[in-house]
Amino acid sequence: MLHSDFSSEEIAQSGKELYQQRLRTQVETADNIGKIIAIDLNTGNYEIDKDLLAACDRLKAKYPHAVIWAERIGYDAVYAIGGTLVRTTQ
């Protein structure tokens, strides 16, 4: 079943779990901290870039039916409006 059949809440939960369980230890390197990771929930493949749209565009070019979850590597949110981003465990 494709993740596009799930609700927004299920996509968010699945994306967070995939990142924490399979990708975090691989991608949280000094070079990647602060960059965006866009993950295709159907395949588990991902793209990393400083720019959210660039990462998503590259992922969609490779996987046109991608269901994308994005995170800022090493932080608790992709963007902060009227606040600050909080660094996760270092």
Rosetta constraint file for C-alpha pairs under 8 A:
AtomPair CA 1 CA 5 HARMONIC 7.19 0.50
AtomPair CA 2 CA 6 HARMONIC 7.94 0.50
AtomPair CA 2 CA 42 HARMONIC 6.09 0.50
AtomPair CA 3 CA 11 HARMONIC 6.73 0.50
AtomPair CA 3 CA 41 HARMONIC 6.54 0.50
AtomPair CA 3 CA 42 HARMONIC 6.19 0.50
AtomPair CA 3 CA 67 HARMONIC 6.47 0.50
AtomPair CA 4 CA 11 HARMONIC 7.96 0.50
AtomPair CA 4 CA 67 HARMONIC 6.17 0.50
AtomPair CA 6 CA 10 HARMONIC 5.83 0.50
AtomPair CA 6 CA 11 HARMONIC 6.40 0.50
AtomPair CA 7 CA 11 HARMONIC 6.27 0.50
AtomPair CA 8 CA 12 HARMONIC 6.17 0.50
AtomPair CA 9 CA 13 HARMONIC 6.17 0.50
AtomPair CA 10 CA 14 HARMONIC 5.98 0.50
AtomPair CA 11 CA 15 HARMONIC 5.96 0.50
AtomPair CA 11 CA 41 HARMONIC 7.95 0.50
AtomPair CA 11 CA 69 HARMONIC 7.41 0.50
AtomPair CA 12 CA 16 HARMONIC 6.14 0.50
AtomPair CA 12 CA 69 HARMONIC 7.00 0.50
AtomPair CA 13 CA 17 HARMONIC 6.16 0.50
AtomPair CA 14 CA 18 HARMONIC 6.06 0.50
AtomPair CA 14 CA 41 HARMONIC 7.49 0.50
AtomPair CA 15 CA 19 HARMONIC 6.16 0.50
AtomPair CA 15 CA 39 HARMONIC 7.49 0.50
AtomPair CA 15 CA 41 HARMONIC 6.58 0.50
AtomPair CA 15 CA 69 HARMONIC 5.46 0.50
AtomPair CA 15 CA 70 HARMONIC 7.80 0.50
AtomPair CA 16 CA 20 HARMONIC 6.10 0.50
AtomPair CA 17 CA 21 HARMONIC 5.82 0.50
AtomPair CA 18 CA 22 HARMONIC 5.56 0.50
AtomPair CA 18 CA 23 HARMONIC 6.76 0.50
AtomPair CA 18 CA 41 HARMONIC 7.95 0.50
AtomPair CA 18 CA 44 HARMONIC 7.62 0.50
AtomPair CA 19 CA 23 HARMONIC 4.81 0.50
AtomPair CA 19 CA 24 HARMONIC 5.47 0.50
AtomPair CA 20 CA 24 HARMONIC 5.28 0.50
AtomPair CA 22 CA 26 HARMONIC 7.85 0.50
AtomPair CA 23 CA 27 HARMONIC 6.13 0.50
AtomPair CA 24 CA 28 HARMONIC 5.72 0.50
AtomPair CA 27 CA 32 HARMONIC 6.65 0.50
AtomPair CA 27 CA 73 HARMONIC 7.50 0.50
AtomPair CA 28 CA 32 HARMONIC 6.06 0.50
AtomPair CA 28 CA 33 HARMONIC 6.10 0.50
AtomPair CA 28 CA 73 HARMONIC 6.22 0.50
AtomPair CA 28 CA 74 HARMONIC 6.34 0.50
AtomPair CA 29 CA 33 HARMONIC 6.23 0.50
AtomPair CA 32 CA 48 HARMONIC 7.87 0.50
AtomPair CA 32 CA 73 HARMONIC 6.61 0.50
AtomPair CA 33 CA 72 HARMONIC 7.77 0.50
AtomPair CA 33 CA 73 HARMONIC 5.20 0.50
AtomPair CA 33 CA 74 HARMONIC 5.35 0.50
AtomPair CA 33 CA 75 HARMONIC 7.98 0.50
AtomPair CA 34 CA 50 HARMONIC 7.57 0.50
AtomPair CA 34 CA 72 HARMONIC 5.78 0.50
AtomPair CA 34 CA 73 HARMONIC 5.32 0.50
AtomPair CA 34 CA 74 HARMONIC 6.22 0.50
AtomPair CA 34 CA 75 HARMONIC 6.96 0.50
AtomPair CA 35 CA 48 HARMONIC 6.66 0.50
AtomPair CA 35 CA 49 HARMONIC 5.68 0.50
AtomPair CA 35 CA 50 HARMONIC 4.66 0.50
AtomPair CA 35 CA 51 HARMONIC 7.42 0.50
AtomPair CA 35 CA 72 HARMONIC 5.61 0.50
AtomPair CA 35 CA 73 HARMONIC 5.59 0.50
AtomPair CA 36 CA 48 HARMONIC 5.56 0.50
AtomPair CA 36 CA 49 HARMONIC 5.45 0.50
AtomPair CA 36 CA 50 HARMONIC 5.80 0.50
AtomPair CA 36 CA 51 HARMONIC 6.60 0.50
AtomPair CA 36 CA 52 HARMONIC 5.87 0.50
AtomPair CA 36 CA 55 HARMONIC 7.23 0.50
AtomPair CA 36 CA 70 HARMONIC 6.72 0.50
AtomPair CA 36 CA 71 HARMONIC 5.68 0.50
AtomPair CA 36 CA 72 HARMONIC 4.43 0.50
AtomPair CA 36 CA 73 HARMONIC 5.90 0.50
AtomPair CA 36 CA 78 HARMONIC 7.28 0.50
AtomPair CA 37 CA 46 HARMONIC 6.60 0.50
AtomPair CA 37 CA 47 HARMONIC 5.74 0.50
AtomPair CA 37 CA 48 HARMONIC 4.50 0.50
AtomPair CA 37 CA 49 HARMONIC 6.77 0.50
AtomPair CA 37 CA 52 HARMONIC 7.81 0.50
AtomPair CA 37 CA 55 HARMONIC 6.97 0.50
AtomPair CA 37 CA 70 HARMONIC 5.49 0.50
AtomPair CA 37 CA 71 HARMONIC 5.49 0.50
AtomPair CA 37 CA 72 HARMONIC 6.29 0.50
AtomPair CA 37 CA 73 HARMONIC 6.55 0.50
AtomPair CA 38 CA 46 HARMONIC 5.44 0.50
AtomPair CA 38 CA 47 HARMONIC 5.37 0.50
AtomPair CA 38 CA 48 HARMONIC 6.43 0.50
AtomPair CA 38 CA 52 HARMONIC 7.48 0.50
AtomPair CA 38 CA 55 HARMONIC 5.87 0.50
AtomPair CA 38 CA 56 HARMONIC 5.79 0.50
AtomPair CA 38 CA 59 HARMONIC 7.27 0.50
AtomPair CA 38 CA 68 HARMONIC 6.18 0.50
AtomPair CA 38 CA 69 HARMONIC 5.75 0.50
AtomPair CA 38 CA 70 HARMONIC 4.33 0.50
AtomPair CA 38 CA 71 HARMONIC 6.78 0.50
AtomPair CA 39 CA 44 HARMONIC 6.24 0.50
AtomPair CA 39 CA 45 HARMONIC 5.89 0.50
AtomPair CA 39 CA 46 HARMONIC 4.30 0.50
AtomPair CA 39 CA 47 HARMONIC 6.72 0.50
AtomPair CA 39 CA 59 HARMONIC 7.78 0.50
AtomPair CA 39 CA 67 HARMONIC 7.88 0.50
AtomPair CA 39 CA 68 HARMONIC 5.35 0.50
AtomPair CA 39 CA 69 HARMONIC 5.22 0.50
AtomPair CA 39 CA 70 HARMONIC 6.11 0.50
AtomPair CA 40 CA 44 HARMONIC 5.36 0.50
AtomPair CA 40 CA 45 HARMONIC 5.53 0.50
AtomPair CA 40 CA 46 HARMONIC 6.04 0.50
AtomPair CA 40 CA 59 HARMONIC 7.26 0.50
AtomPair CA 40 CA 63 HARMONIC 7.85 0.50
AtomPair CA 40 CA 66 HARMONIC 5.16 0.50
AtomPair CA 40 CA 67 HARMONIC 5.29 0.50
AtomPair CA 40 CA 68 HARMONIC 4.75 0.50
AtomPair CA 40 CA 69 HARMONIC 6.66 0.50
AtomPair CA 41 CA 45 HARMONIC 7.68 0.50
AtomPair CA 41 CA 66 HARMONIC 6.98 0.50
AtomPair CA 41 CA 67 HARMONIC 5.52 0.50
AtomPair CA 41 CA 68 HARMONIC 6.13 0.50
AtomPair CA 41 CA 69 HARMONIC 6.93 0.50
AtomPair CA 42 CA 66 HARMONIC 6.39 0.50
AtomPair CA 42 CA 67 HARMONIC 6.45 0.50
AtomPair CA 43 CA 66 HARMONIC 7.95 0.50
AtomPair CA 46 CA 59 HARMONIC 6.63 0.50
AtomPair CA 47 CA 55 HARMONIC 5.30 0.50
AtomPair CA 47 CA 56 HARMONIC 7.30 0.50
AtomPair CA 47 CA 58 HARMONIC 6.96 0.50
AtomPair CA 47 CA 59 HARMONIC 6.07 0.50
AtomPair CA 48 CA 55 HARMONIC 5.66 0.50
AtomPair CA 49 CA 54 HARMONIC 6.64 0.50
AtomPair CA 49 CA 55 HARMONIC 5.29 0.50
AtomPair CA 50 CA 54 HARMONIC 7.99 0.50
AtomPair CA 50 CA 55 HARMONIC 7.92 0.50
AtomPair CA 51 CA 55 HARMONIC 6.38 0.50
AtomPair CA 52 CA 56 HARMONIC 6.24 0.50
AtomPair CA 52 CA 70 HARMONIC 7.78 0.50
AtomPair CA 53 CA 57 HARMONIC 5.86 0.50
AtomPair CA 54 CA 58 HARMONIC 6.19 0.50
AtomPair CA 55 CA 59 HARMONIC 6.29 0.50
AtomPair CA 56 CA 60 HARMONIC 6.06 0.50
AtomPair CA 56 CA 68 HARMONIC 7.35 0.50
AtomPair CA 57 CA 61 HARMONIC 6.09 0.50
AtomPair CA 58 CA 62 HARMONIC 6.50 0.50
AtomPair CA 59 CA 63 HARMONIC 5.95 0.50
AtomPair CA 59 CA 64 HARMONIC 7.84 0.50
AtomPair CA 59 CA 66 HARMONIC 7.36 0.50
AtomPair CA 60 CA 64 HARMONIC 4.76 0.50
AtomPair CA 60 CA 65 HARMONIC 7.12 0.50
AtomPair CA 60 CA 66 HARMONIC 6.06 0.50
AtomPair CA 70 CA 78 HARMONIC 7.50 0.50
AtomPair CA 71 CA 75 HARMONIC 7.91 0.50
AtomPair CA 71 CA 77 HARMONIC 6.54 0.50
AtomPair CA 71 CA 78 HARMONIC 5.43 0.50
AtomPair CA 72 CA 76 HARMONIC 7.24 0.50
AtomPair CA 72 CA 77 HARMONIC 6.07 0.50
AtomPair CA 72 CA 78 HARMONIC 4.70 0.50
AtomPair CA 74 CA 87 HARMONIC 5.89 0.50
AtomPair CA 74 CA 88 HARMONIC 5.43 0.50
AtomPair CA 74 CA 89 HARMONIC 7.43 0.50
AtomPair CA 74 CA 90 HARMONIC 7.69 0.50
AtomPair CA 75 CA 85 HARMONIC 6.44 0.50
AtomPair CA 75 CA 86 HARMONIC 5.64 0.50
AtomPair CA 75 CA 87 HARMONIC 4.45 0.50
AtomPair CA 75 CA 88 HARMONIC 5.13 0.50
AtomPair CA 76 CA 85 HARMONIC 6.52 0.50
AtomPair CA 76 CA 86 HARMONIC 5.63 0.50
AtomPair CA 76 CA 87 HARMONIC 6.40 0.50
AtomPair CA 76 CA 88 HARMONIC 6.18 0.50
AtomPair CA 77 CA 85 HARMONIC 6.38 0.50
AtomPair CA 77 CA 86 HARMONIC 7.62 0.50
AtomPair CA 79 CA 85 HARMONIC 7.03 0.50
AtomPair CA 80 CA 84 HARMONIC 5.52 0.50
AtomPair CA 80 CA 85 HARMONIC 5.73 0.50
